[in-house]
Each structure stands twice: as C-alpha cells, then as structure tokens.
Amino acid sequence: DGAVRLPDGTLAGSVLTMAGAVEGLSTLSSASFGQALGAASQTPAGLVGAPLGKPEVGAPADFLVYNSVAGSKPSAPHWRLEQVFIAGKPQISRKDVSRDEQ
C-alpha cells in the first residue's frame, strides 16, 4: 500500500513528499497552487521566525521553479518541479534528475 510501517505493522510515518503535499492541497481543495505553496513555505517559516518564503531584499534566495504539466486541466493543473535554487544559485534541475517523480 506504499505506507511506512514498523515490523509489527503499525503505521510509522508518511512517504508524502512536500511537492506531493502542495499538489494535493491545490487539487483537492479550493486553494490555488500559490496558496498551497505559501502554506508549505511562508506559513511554517513565519511560525519559527525564519525569513524564508518571503521574496524580499536581503531574504535568502531559496526557491523552487514549478511548471504545469502538458495535458493537465487548467482547472486542476498537475505541477512538476523543474529547478531548485539555494542562496540564489541553481542546485538541481529536472534535466539533472533521471527519475520521473520529484
């Protein structure tokens, strides 16, 4: 079933990725993709007082670039992670990754 379990079968955690959580929130609720990204970045950063998730001068330039997957419906687009930037520098891009899912 894809679940993470202890040897006795007890549910032990989740295999949900952050990208999967953002996409799920934006497709299974009335939240837009931008609102879902904010819920995954700005909201937690604000709770711990970190300057992350805020596009402001002087804030860390850590961000993700997403693209809508061709053929997805405009009313419920499917998003794909394309590139990761940390401190303003590209770290990894889709062309560098051999897996289909990120």
N, C-alpha and C positions, 0 to 999 in steps of 0.2 A: 504493500500500500504506500510505500515511499516514506513512511513515518520513521522517526528515530525512536528506538525502543531499548530499554535495559534488557539484560539477559532473561529476566522473568516476564517480559512482555509489556511492562509498564511504559507508558508514553514518556519519553525522556526529553523531548525538545521539538524543535522545528527545523525543517530544511528550507523554509521560505527565505528567499533572498530579498534584499532591500528593493531591487528592481522589480521583483515579483510582487512585493507588497504595494509598491507605488502603483504599478499597473492594475493590480486587483482593486485597490481603493478607487482608482479613476474609472474603472469599467463596471464595478459592481455597486457603485453609489452615485450620488448626484455630484460628487466632487470632480472638478476638472483635473486634468493632468498637472497643471501648475499648482493647484491647491494640494493635490496629493504629494507633489514634490516638497512643498512647503511643510506639510505635516511630517515628512520624513527628514527634513533638514533644519529649517528655521525654528520649528517648534521645539525639538529636543535641544538644539543649541541654545535657545533662549532660556530653557529651564535650568541649564547649568552655567549660564552666563558667558558662554563662548561666543566669539564674534563670527561664528561660522554661519553659512547660509544667508549671508547678507551681502548684496552687491554694493558695497560702499568702499570709498577710497580708504586704503590702509587695512582693510579686512583681508584675511587670507584668500588668495585666488584659487580655492579648491572648488572645482565644479565638474559636472558631468554633461556630456552632449548626447542628447537622445534624438532619434529620428523616427518618424512614423513609418511603419512597415507598409510597403506597397500592397494594395489589395484590401487593406483593413478599412472598415466603415468609418466615415467621418464622425458619425455619432458615437462610435466606440472604437477609437483607433488602437492599434496594437503598437507599442513602442519598443524600440531596440536601442540598447546602449551602444553608442558609436565611439566615444572617446572620453578619457579621464584626464583631468588636469589637476596637478597638485602644485601649490605655490606658483601658479601661472604657467607651469611647464607641462607639456603633454607627457603623460606617463605610459599610456597604452591606448591603442586604437583598435577598432574592430578588425582591421586588416592584420593586426599582430596576433590575433587570437584565433585558434583553429576551431574552437568549439562553436556551435551554433547558438547556444544559450549563454547569456551572461547574467 
